[in-house]
Amino acid sequence: MRKVKLIFLVLQNGKIMKSKWAGRLVKYFFVSISVSLVLMVILFVMVVYVRNWDGGDGACSDMSRSEITGYMEKYAKQKGASDVVFDENFEYMKDLHQWKVPYRSDGHRYVAKMTCLGVILDNVGPYD
């Protein structure tokens, strides 16, 4: 309670009186403003990263069918699946900035979710 009264007295009449509390108060404001600016820059960098490199760029919906099938075939080969068939249309999910890619392999139906960079995030199945 006493500290609050001292700080109030330092800022009395719109003038900052010279005291140890005034220095501490000014230092506190500079540190808090600096930390706030650093946090805002970090948040901005995170938003830019997610928007541009984590599948959120606006050009994703312009991917061709051959690009999407190329990424999916590469993924299927890495997972050991053979004879991948794309017999359904691909769907672009705007809210997630991802492609929903249904495909068949070894007689089973799967649905994969792919980012704009060709990274498979989710592969659900098999469905019969």
C-alpha positions in Angstrom: 0.0 0.0 0.0 2.8 2.3 0.8 4.5 1.8 -2.6 1.3 2.8 -4.3 1.2 6.1 -2.4 4.8 6.8 -3.2 4.3 6.3 -6.9 1.2 8.5 -6.8 3.2 11.2 -5.2 5.9 11.0 -7.8 3.4 11.6 -10.6 1.5 14.3 -8.7 0.7 17.5 -10.6 1.7 16.1 -14.0 5.4 16.4 -13.2 7.8 13.6 -12.6 9.8 14.4 -9.4 13.3 13.1 -9.1 13.3 10.1 -6.9 14.3 6.5 -7.0 10.6 5.5 -7.8 10.4 7.7 -10.9 13.5 6.0 -12.3 12.0 2.6 -11.6 8.7 3.6 -13.0 10.2 4.8 -16.3 12.3 1.7 -16.5 9.3 -0.5 -16.0 7.4 1.3 -18.8 10.2 1.0 -21.2 10.7 -2.7 -20.4 7.0 -3.5 -20.7 6.7 -1.6 -24.1 9.8 -3.4 -25.4 8.5 -6.8 -24.4 5.2 -6.1 -26.0 6.8 -5.1 -29.2 9.0 -8.2 -29.3 5.9 -10.4 -28.7 4.0 -8.6 -31.5 6.9 -9.2 -33.9 7.0 -12.9 -32.9 3.3 -13.3 -33.4 3.6 -11.6 -36.8 6.4 -13.9 -37.9 4.3 -16.9 -36.8 1.3 -15.7 -38.8 3.4 -15.1 -41.9 5.0 -18.6 -41.5 1.7 -20.4 -41.2 0.2 -18.4 -44.0 3.0 -18.9 -46.5 4.9 -22.1 -45.7 2.5 -24.3 -43.7 -0.1 -24.9 -46.4 -2.0 -21.6 -46.1 -1.0 -19.7 -49.2 -3.7 -18.6 -51.6 -2.2 -20.3 -54.7 -2.9 -23.7 -53.4 -6.2 -24.1 -55.0 -4.5 -23.6 -58.4 -2.6 -26.9 -58.2 -3.2 -29.2 -61.1 -4.4 -32.8 -60.9 -1.0 -34.1 -62.1 0.8 -32.2 -59.3 -1.5 -33.7 -56.7 -1.3 -37.2 -58.1 2.5 -36.9 -58.2 2.8 -36.0 -54.5 0.3 -38.8 -53.6 2.1 -41.4 -55.7 5.4 -40.4 -54.1 3.8 -40.8 -50.6 2.3 -44.2 -51.5 5.7 -45.5 -52.7 7.3 -44.4 -49.4 4.6 -46.2 -47.4 4.9 -49.4 -49.5 1.5 -49.1 -51.2 1.2 -50.3 -54.8 -1.1 -49.6 -57.7 -2.6 -46.3 -56.6 -5.7 -45.3 -58.5 -7.4 -41.9 -58.3 -11.0 -42.6 -59.3 -12.7 -39.7 -57.5 -12.5 -35.9 -57.7 -10.2 -34.0 -55.4 -11.7 -31.4 -53.1 -10.0 -28.2 -51.9 -11.0 -27.3 -48.4 -10.7 -23.5 -48.2 -11.0 -23.2 -44.4 -8.0 -25.5 -43.9 -6.1 -24.6 -47.1 -5.7 -28.3 -47.8 -6.6 -30.8 -50.5 -8.8 -33.8 -49.7 -7.6 -36.6 -52.0 -9.5 -39.9 -52.1 -7.7 -42.8 -53.7 -7.7 -46.6 -53.9 -4.8 -48.9 -53.3 -4.7 -52.7 -52.9 -8.5 -52.8 -53.2 -9.1 -50.4 -50.3 -10.3 -46.8 -50.3 -8.3 -44.1 -48.5 -8.7 -40.4 -48.0 -5.6 -38.2 -47.6 -5.3 -34.5 -46.6 -2.4 -32.7 -48.3 -1.0 -29.2 -47.8 -0.1 -26.9 -50.7 3.6 -28.0 -50.4 2.6 -31.7 -51.0 2.9 -32.8 -47.3 0.4 -35.5 -46.4 -1.0 -34.5 -43.0 -3.6 -37.2 -42.6 -4.3 -40.5 -44.3 -7.5 -42.1 -43.2 -8.6 -45.6 -44.2 -8.9 -48.2 -45.4 -12.6 -48.0 -46.2 -14.2 -50.8 -48.1 
